[in-house]
Amino acid sequence: MATPKVSATVYDVSGKESGQVELPEAVFNVPVNAAVLHQAVRRQQANDRQGTHETKTRGEVSGGGKKPWKQKGTGRARQGSTRAPQWRHGGTVFGPHPRSYEQKMPRKQRRLALKVALSVRSQEGAVRVVEEISLQEPKTRVVADLFAQLGAGASILLVIPEHDLLLEKSTRNLASVKTILVTSLNPSDVLTAETVVFTRSALSQVEEWLA
């Protein structure tokens, strides 16, 4: 049985439908591999962690050099320092220390995970394509009206081929829009956005990169 073709609606800058484009099956119609997708998302979340957490051990907490009371004769439990972990203001045992949470993943698997994510979203009908957005000056209203016409929802991932200062400034004040380069495309952003919007040239670049 032949695999059904996947396509996306193309819109012009005014938000009107201008046709359909067939999406490359090698990128937007691959079998779902939940394990690889899960690993890629967890890797990205781990790599985003700063890892700057720090606690002090009993040797790093200030004070505590003097023995609180003599060893014998008080009837109390013996204590050597007021900075032992059982004391208030004492050091922390096995607490977190600065570390790197970076996880490695083969490039082939990373690309497969991205293709799986794009395939899932295309099958859900969440992928849109727009003609090139050419602005003479930053215009948030123009971009906002475009996405409103697209019915893109409350969370939009706009994928562009290269830095476009005017377009990026135009989307900066739109809390619902995240603008990202093709080279920064990742499974987490693709899956969390309600709608993924590619420009024509960005779609071609994705096909060249991943197909």
C-alpha positions in Angstrom: 0.0 0.0 0.0 1.5 3.4 -1.0 2.2 5.9 1.7 -0.1 9.0 1.3 1.6 12.2 0.2 2.0 15.0 2.7 1.4 18.6 1.7 1.0 22.0 3.3 -1.0 25.1 2.4 1.0 28.0 1.0 0.0 31.6 2.0 1.1 34.9 0.6 2.2 37.8 2.7 -1.4 39.0 3.1 -2.4 35.6 4.6 -4.4 34.4 1.6 -4.0 30.9 0.3 -2.0 30.7 -2.8 -1.8 26.9 -3.3 -0.4 23.7 -1.9 3.2 22.5 -1.7 4.2 18.8 -1.5 6.5 18.3 1.5 9.5 16.1 1.0 8.6 12.6 2.3 12.2 12.0 3.5 11.7 14.8 6.0 8.0 15.1 6.7 6.8 11.6 6.3 9.1 9.2 8.2 7.9 6.5 10.6 7.5 7.6 14.2 10.4 6.5 16.4 9.3 7.5 19.9 12.5 6.3 21.6 14.8 8.5 19.5 12.4 11.5 19.8 12.3 11.1 23.5 16.0 10.9 23.8 16.5 14.0 21.7 14.1 16.1 23.7 15.6 14.9 27.0 19.0 15.7 25.7 18.0 19.2 24.7 16.4 19.8 28.1 19.5 18.5 29.9 21.8 20.7 27.7 19.8 23.7 28.5 20.5 23.3 32.3 23.0 25.7 33.7 24.3 23.3 36.3 25.5 26.2 38.6 23.7 24.8 41.7 26.0 24.7 44.8 25.7 23.7 48.4 28.4 23.9 51.1 29.7 20.9 52.9 30.7 20.9 56.6 34.2 21.8 55.6 33.0 24.9 53.6 30.4 26.3 56.1 31.9 29.1 58.2 32.4 28.5 61.9 32.2 25.2 63.7 35.9 25.0 64.6 35.3 24.8 68.3 34.0 21.7 70.0 30.5 22.7 71.4 31.1 20.9 74.8 33.5 18.6 76.3 33.5 14.9 75.2 32.4 13.4 78.5 30.6 14.3 81.7 27.7 16.3 80.3 25.2 13.5 79.8 24.7 14.8 76.3 25.6 13.1 73.0 29.2 13.8 71.9 29.6 16.5 69.3 32.7 17.7 67.5 31.4 20.6 65.6 28.3 22.8 65.3 28.6 22.6 61.5 28.0 18.8 61.3 25.1 18.0 59.0 22.7 17.2 61.9 23.0 20.7 63.3 21.1 23.8 62.2 23.3 25.9 59.9 25.4 22.8 59.4 26.9 21.6 56.1 24.9 19.6 53.5 25.6 16.0 52.9 25.6 14.8 49.3 24.2 18.2 48.1 24.4 19.4 44.5 27.6 20.9 43.2 28.3 22.6 39.9 28.3 20.1 37.0 27.6 19.8 33.3 24.4 18.0 32.3 25.5 17.8 28.7 24.4 14.7 26.9 25.9 13.4 23.6 23.8 12.0 20.8 25.0 10.9 17.4 24.3 13.3 14.6 22.4 10.7 12.6 20.0 10.1 15.5 19.6 13.9 16.1 18.6 14.4 12.5 16.2 11.4 12.7 14.6 12.8 15.8 14.0 16.1 14.0 12.5 14.4 11.0 10.2 12.4 13.2 9.1 15.6 15.0 8.4 17.3 11.7 6.6 14.2 10.4 4.3 14.1 13.4 3.4 17.8 13.1 2.8 17.5 9.3 0.5 14.6 9.8 -1.4 16.7 12.4 -1.8 19.5 9.8 0.3 21.9 11.9 2.7 22.9 9.1 2.2 26.0 7.1 4.3 27.6 4.3 4.4 31.3 3.6 6.0 33.2 0.7 9.0 35.3 1.5 8.2 38.0 4.0 9.9 41.1 2.8 9.6 44.2 5.0 10.9 47.7 4.4 10.9 48.5 8.1 9.9 46.6 11.3 6.1 46.2 11.3 4.7 44.0 14.1 1.2 44.6 12.8 1.9 43.2 9.4 3.3 40.0 10.9 0.5 39.7 13.5 -2.2 40.1 10.8 -0.5 37.4 8.7 -0.5 34.9 11.5 -4.1 35.8 12.4 -5.1 35.0 8.8 -3.3 31.7 8.9 -5.2 30.7 12.0 -1.9 29.7 13.5 -3.1 29.7 17.1 -1.5 30.8 20.3 2.0 29.3 19.8 3.9 29.8 16.5 7.3 28.7 15.4 8.5 30.7 12.5 11.4 29.1 10.6 13.5 31.4 8.4 16.7 30.5 6.4 18.9 33.3 7.7 18.9 36.3 10.0 16.5 39.0 8.9 16.8 41.9 11.3 13.5 43.6 10.2 11.5 40.4 10.4 13.0 39.4 13.8 12.3 42.9 15.2 8.7 42.6 13.9 8.1 39.3 15.8 10.0 40.3 18.9 6.9 41.9 20.6 4.7 38.9 19.7 4.7 36.6 22.7 3.1 33.8 20.7 5.8 33.8 18.0 9.3 32.3 18.2 11.5 33.0 15.2 14.3 30.4 14.6 16.8 29.7 11.9 16.8 26.5 10.0 20.2 25.6 11.5 18.7 25.9 15.0 15.6 23.8 14.3 15.1 21.2 17.0 12.5 18.6 18.0 11.5 20.4 21.3 10.4 23.6 19.6 8.7 21.8 16.7 6.6 19.7 19.1 5.7 22.5 21.6 4.5 25.0 19.0 0.9 24.9 18.0 1.8 25.7 14.4 5.1 25.5 12.5 5.5 28.1 9.8 8.2 27.8 7.1 9.1 30.4 4.6 9.5 29.0 1.1 13.3 29.3 1.2 13.5 27.9 4.7 11.5 24.8 3.5 14.0 24.3 0.6 16.9 24.6 3.0 15.4 22.1 5.3 15.0 19.7 2.4 18.6 20.1 1.4 19.8 19.6 4.9 17.7 16.6 6.0 16.6 14.8 2.9 
